Amino acid sequence: MVAEQYADGVIRTDADYAATTVPPSPRSVDQIDKLPAVQETMDTLEAQDFLDRLWVKDATLWKGEVPSIRHRLGWLTSPTIMRGHIEDIKSFADEIRRLQFTHVVVLDSTDPAAVKQTLDRLALARTLFIVASKSGDTPEALALYEYFRAQIEASSVPRSGIHFVAITDPGRPLDKIAAETGFRRTFLNPASIGARFSALSFFGLVPAALMGIDVKSLLERAHAMVEACGNTVSARDNAAVRLGGALAGLAKAGRDKVTLVLSRKLHGLGPWIEQLLAESLGKNGRGVVPVDDEPLGSPVVYGEDRVFVAITLDGDDLAEPYLDALEEAGHPVIRIPIQDPLEIGAEFFRWELATAAAGVALGVNPFDEPDGARVRENISALLATWRKTRRLPEWPVDAEENGLVLMTNRGTKSPSLSAGLVGFLGQARPGDYIAIQAYLTPTADTWSRLQELRTVLRDRLKVATTVAYGPRYLHATSQLHMGGPPNGLFLQLTGDDKEDVLIPGAGYGFATFKAAQALGDLQTLQDAGRRVVRVHLTGKQPQALEQLIQVVQRGVRRR
């Protein structure tokens, strides 16, 4: 059994994790479970018989269309169902290794340079491509499939279809494409499992097995968490419900920036939690803002809107001095120590159930995306315009300076780029956050400079920061940006593409596709009344980003 206990204001996970060497914190803040807002949240969940109703899949727990919600609750039994597919998944992964495939590709960028760089490093004859889409018609997935399929067919590789694997729902367009074009294998996922709740289904397990992860042990850890989170214990003794109740209660009390602190080996868990929380809870003007991969700093750079969640491996004490200092300064810290990386299976389920509980407490439906269609419609309209005119509309230029171009689309010109950008950032107030949305070529150098930029903004303005590459975030945090609380400032960064890469049959290339995605999101945010600007970087990305950092350092004063 996995249980959870509170000590010194910190949520700690024990029992199955009893061997952890992380000591109890000597610091003391108001115990998280004793905070009035958290107490009220737990009272609400217990009064609604949350656990009993959840496990019989009572869709009336949440606001929204009952049949639709009921059809999204398959994640509750996914760990159990998938245990019956373990041998099949393992056999498939063994077959791929036996056939000497040396590259398995899952790509989520439409940046033409990233696509070209991926192609250049592949030995196509030994490459397996995973095309994954719940809906079966995700534009990015299909565009990448068409491009790499054409590359395979243009090479000397026989039977091009056997280099592709589909993961989708039954009867979806991708299912049909795979059958008609001879894919090596199609894994049909249970349709009742929503995309962001699908880590413990074929969508997560097939790539994991191909990476060499022991999916049997992963599912065993997940199943142990399922057993521990059943309705045989009260909500206050349930590891996942306590987490969800704490996050929702703290959000109601103004601490809605869920700042993740992860061991290096668990780094990949961050983007998944980010999408789960943002897309599930960010709607109807409510929600929490997940903050992933923000470098830890001194307590003085954080506002009173933070809650820190540390998921760390046994023996990893690198973050402890920071966390202890944050607790001493009065910030709530939730610690979840785990013994080894395979415990991530348990965390997948814990966070899914916690999110469902937080949805009840916040009064939102965690299983829909009511605002997501708007940006998709705008992108489609822009691409239709391109097909007719061979041009995309653009926002007017406000100011240019040293390779940086500022665009605000507010109808008034800024006296200079520095003045306009600093004026925009100066709108940040306590409780706000700044989202840096980078439609740039993803490289280690670029990411390092984006991290430096966010840290400067965080330290000087004392607001939370998020950074993500486009278009990935459109399927992760876009719902929160448009439907959550109006406390975001959105800084979109775009750059010049040296060359385009054509998408077969589309009538445009990846550069145009990416540009339409960036502009579509920009316009959707402004239409929703969000505070948004674009800075276009001309020339080489690293130098332009360094110039942008200098503009911020010179112009934004510490608060």
N, C-alpha and C positions, 0 to 999 in steps of 0.2 A: 504494500500500500504506500502511496505517496501522500503525505500530509503536509500541512503548512502551519507554522507558528509565528507569532509576533514577538519581537524582543527589542526594547529600546527604540521603538518607532520604526523599525525596519522590518519589512516583510521578508521572511527567510523561508526557503524551501528545504525540508529535511526528509526524514524517513529513508526513501530510496537513495537520498543524497547524504546520508548520515556520516559518510566518511570524509566529508569536506573539511579542509583545514582552515577555512575562513573563520576567524574568531568573531565573537559578538562585538559589535561596536561599543567602545566605552562612552561614546557621545550619547546625548539624550535630547530628543526633540519631542514635541507632542506626538504620542503614538498615532501612527497613521490610522489604525482601526478605531481610534477614539475620537478622531476629528468629527465634529458634528455633521459635516456634509457626507463623509464616508459612512458614518453610522446611519444617517437617513437613507443613503443609497442601499445599504444592506438591509435595512428595515423594509424598504420598498420591494426588494427582490424576494425576501422571505414572505412578505404579505401576499405577493402575487404567486406564491408556490412555484417560483421560477424553475427549480430543478425538476420537480415532478412533471410540470407541464412541458419542459424542454424535452425530456426523454420520451414523452409520448408524441413529440413533434406537434405540439399545440401552436399553430401559426398565429393565433390571436394574441400571443405575448407581445407582438410588435405591431406598430401601426403600418398599414399597407394592405395590399390585396392578398387575402388569405391563401387562395390557391397558388399564387406565385411564390409566396414565402414558403409554403409547405413543400413546394417542388425544389427549394434550395437548401433543404436540411439533410441532404445525403452525407455531408461531412461528418455527422455524428457517428455513423456506422462505417465510414470509409476505412479506418484502421482494421476493423474486423473483416470487412469484405475483401480488402486487398491481401490479407493473409492467405486467402485462397488462391491468389495469383502469384505468390512469391516464386514458386518453382518455374513457372512460365517466364517470368521476368528474368530470373537468373539464367535460365537456359538460353534465352534470347541474347543476353549480354555475353554469355560464354561463346555462343555461335559467332557473334561479331568479332570477338577477340581471336577465335580460331581461324576466321577468314582473313585475319591480319589487317583489319581496318585499324588505322593508326590515328585517325582524326575523327572526332565526333563534334559537329558544329550546331550550336544554337546561337543565332545572332539576333540582337534586338536593336540594331542601329540602322537608320536609313542614310547615314552620312556616306557620300560616295567614296571618300578616301578610306573610311573604315571598311566598306564593302570590298574595295579594291585590295586593300592590305590583307584582308582575310583570304581573298582568292589567291594572292601571291604566295602566301605561306602554306597553302594546302597542296598535298599530293592527291589530286582528284581521284585517282584510281583506288586510293585507300581511305577515302573520306565518306563518312555517313552523315547525312543531314537530317536533323529532326525538325519536322514542320509541326508546330504545336499551336492549336487554336481551338478553344471551346466552341466558339460560334462557327468555326470553319470558314469564315470569310474575312478574318482580320486583314486589313489592307497591307500592313507591313509584312506579315508572315507570307502572304501570297506573292507580294512583289519580290521578296527575297527568294522564295521558291522558284518563281519564273526565271529569275536571273541565274541562279546556280544550276537549275535544270538545263538551261541553255548552254552553260559552260560545260557541263558533263556531256551533253549530246554533241558538242562541237569537238570534244576530245576523242581519243581513240578508245574510250571505255565502252565495252559492250553492255547491253541491257542497262541503260541509264537509270531506269526506275528502281533497281535494287539498291541504289545509293540513297534512297529516301525512306523515312519512316514517318508516319502520321500519328498524331495523338489528338483526338477530337471527340465530339459527341456523336452518337449514332444519327445517321441521316443528314448530317451537315454537308455543305458543299465540299469541304476537304475530304470527307469520307468518299464522296463520289469521285473526286479527282484521283485519289489514291487507287481506287478500284480500276478506274479507266486507264491509268497510265502506268500500272504495274509497280506500285510501291513494294518494297521488300516486306513491310508489315504495317498494319494499322491497328493501333490500340484504341478501342472505343471505350471512353470513360463513361461512368454512370452520369446521365444527364442531370441528376438531382444534386450534383456537387458543383457549386459555383466556382468560377475561375480562381478567385483569390483565396478560396477555402480548399484548393485542390492539391496542396503540397503532398498529402498522404494518399494520392491517387496515382494513376498512370502518369499524369503530368509531371509529378515530382519523382516518382520511383523509377521510371524507365531511364531518364538521364542519370539518376544516382547510381543505378546498377551498372550502366555503361562507364561511369567514372570509377568503378571498382568499390563502391560503398556497399557494405553488408546490409542489404535492404531487409533481410529477415530480422536482424538485431534492431535495426531502426524501427521497424513496425512493432517489435516486442516492447520497446520503450514507449512507443505511442500507445499501445494497448494497455500498458500498466497505468498510464495517465488517464485513459478512458475509464478504467475500473475505479481509479481513485476519485474521479469526478462524477461518479454516478449519483443517484438520488438516495443512496443509503446513508449519506452524511448530510448535515445541514449546510446551508449556504455559507455560514460563517466558518465551517470546517473544510470547505471545498477550495482547493488550491486555485482553480481557474476562476471561480466566482469571486473569490477574495481579490484576485488581481483585477478583474473587470470592475468590481465594485469600487476598488481604490482609485482606479483611473477615472471612472465616471464621477465619483464623489469629489476628487481633487479638481477635476475639470469644472465642476459646478462652483467650486470655491475659487476659481480663477487660475488654477495651476493646470493649464491645458496643453503645455508644451512637453510632450513625453520624450525626454532626452535619453537615447539609448547609449549604453556603455557596454561594449562587447569585447571579449577576448579576441585576439587577432585570428585565431583559428575558427571563430564563430562569426567572422566579419560578414559572411554572406547571408546571415540570418537577418541583418538589419534592413535591407531593401524589402524583404518579404514582410516583415512586421510593419514597415512603413506603408506599404500598399494596403495591407489588411486593415490597419487602423484608419488610414486616410479615406480610402474608398468606401469602407463600411460605415463609418461614423460621421463623415463630413458632409452633412446635408441639413436642409431646413434651418440654416443659420446656426447650426450647432456642430459639435465635434471636438476632436483633439488633434493637435498638430504633432505628428511624429518627427523627431529631429534625429536623423541618423548620421553617424560619422563626423559629427562636429567635434573638433579637438577640445579636450578638457582644458579648463582654465581656472583661474582663481575665483573664489566665490563672489568677489566684487563685480565681476562682469556679467553676472546673471540677475535677471529680474525675479520678481515674486510670482512669476507665471510658470515656473519650472517644477517638474517632477522627474527624478532620475531613476532609470531602470537599468540595473547592472546585471548582465548575464555573463558570468565568468567561469572559466574552467578551474577545477580544483588545482590549487597551487599557484594560480595566476594572481599575484597581489599588486600588479603594476598600477592599477587605478585606485587602490585602497587609500593612499594619502589624499588624493583629490576627493574621494567620496566621503572620507571622514571629515575633511574640511567643509564640505558642502553641508553635511549633517550638522556640524557645529554652528554653521551660519544660519540654520533653520530650514534648509531645503529638505523636503521628503526624499528619501532614497529607498528604492525597492531593490533588494538583492536577491538574485536567483542563482546560487552556485550550482554547477553541474559537474559530474565526475569526468565525463569524456565526451567527445564530439557527437557520438551516437545518441546522446540524450536530446539532441535537437529534435528527434522524433517526438519525444514527450512535449517539447516546447511548441511544436507545431500545433498539437491538439490543445494544449493549455491556452495558447493565445487565441485560437479560434473560438473556444468556449468563452473565454474572457471577453472577447469582442461581442459575442452574442449577448452576454449579460450586460455589458456597457450600453449596448443598443437599447435594451429595455429601460435601463436607468435614465438614459438621455432622451428617450422618447423618439428614437429614429429607427428606421428599418435598415438593418445592416446588410441586407441581401439585395438591394437594388442600387441603381446608378442613375437617379433621376435627371442629373444635369450633364451626364456624359455625352448624350446624343448631340448637344448643341455644337460642340467643337468638331465632332465628326461631320456634321452637316456643313459647317463652314468650310472645312478642308475639302470636302467633295465638291462644293460649289466653286472653290478656287481652282481646283484641278479641271473642272468643266470649262471655266473661263480660259485656262491655259490652252486647252485643246482647240478652242475657237480662235483665240487671238495670239497665241504663242507668247503671252505675257501674263505676269501676275501683278495685281495692283500693289502699290507700296505706300507706306506711311511717309508723309513729307519729312524732310530733314530739318531739324531745329538748329543744329550747330555741329561743326566739325572741329576736331582738335587732335593733332599728332596721331593720325591714323584711327581715331575713334569718331563715330558718327552717332549723334543722339537723335532719337525720334520719340515724340510724346503724343502726337496726333491730337493735341488740345487746341489747335488753332492759334496759338500764340508762340512766337519765337523766343528762345532763351538768349540772353546776351552772349553766352558762351557755353560750351559743353560742360565745363566744370560747374558753372553756376546752375545750369539746369539739372545736372545729375545730383549735385549736393543738395539743391532745393528739394528734389524728389525724395532723396533719402532722409532729409530732415523732417519729413512728415511722420517718421516712425515715432510712436509713443509707447509707453510701458504697456505690455500685453500684445504688441504687434509682433510680426515676424517678417523676415525678408527671405523671399524664395528666389534663388539664382537659377535661371532656366537656360542651360547652355546648349544651343544648337551648334555645337562645335565638334571637330574631329576628336574622338575620345583617345587621349594618350596619357601616359603617366605624368608627363611634364605639364600638360594642360590641367589635369586633376590637381596636381600639387599647387598650381597658381590659383585655381578656383578655391581650394581650401584656404590659401593665404588670404584671398579676398574676403571670404566669409568670416574668417577670424578677425580681421581688421574691423569689419562691420559690427560683429558681435561685441568686440571689446570696446568700441567707441560709442555705440548706440545702446548697448545693453539690451539687445533684443535677440531672440532666437533666429537662427539662420538655417536654411536648407539649400542643398545644391543637388542638381540632377541634370543628366543629359537628356535633351529631347531627341527623339520622340518618346523615350521610355517612360518618362513621367506622365505622359498623357494617359497611360494605362495604369498608373499607380496613384498619383496625388491630384490629378486634374479635377476629380469630383470634389475633393476638399477645397481646392482653390476657388471653384465656382459656387459650390453649394454650402460650404462651411461658414464659420463666422467671418465677417468682413474685416479681418485684422491682418491681412497680408499685403505686403508691398512686393510687386513682382518685377524683377530685373531680368529681362530676356536678353541674352547675348547671342548674336549671330556672326558668321564670318564668311569670307570669300571661299568659294570652292574652286580650286585650280582646274579641275576637270569634272565632267559629268560621266555617269555610268548609266547607260540606257537600260530600262526595264522592258523586256520583250513583251510586245503586245499592248503596252500601256499608252504609248504616244508621248511619253515624257521619261526623264531619267530620275535618278535618286536625288540629284541636286534640286530639281524642281519639286519633287515630292517632299523633301525636307523643308524647302522654303514655304510650301503651301501649309505644311503642318505648323511651322512656327508662326506664320501670319494668321492662320485660322485660330490658333490658341490666343494670340495677342488680341485679335478682334473680339473673341468671345469673352475674354476677361474684361476688356473695356466695356463691352455691352452689358456685362453683369455689374458694372459700377465699381470694379476693382481698380486699385491704384497700380498702374503698369507703365513701364517705359521699355524701349529697346535701345541697346547700344550695339551698333554694328562694328566689328573689328575688321579693318582692312589690313592687308599684308599678312605677315606671319603671326600665327596665334600667340606663341609665347611672348613675343615682344609687345604685342597689342595688349595682352592681359597684364603684363608688367606695367604698361603705361596707365591702364585703368586702375590698378592698385595704387599707383602714385597719385592719381587724381583724387582718389578716396582718402588717402593718407594726408594729403595737403588740405583737403577741403572739409572733411568731416571731423568735428571737434568731439573730444571725449565728454561724456555726460556724467 
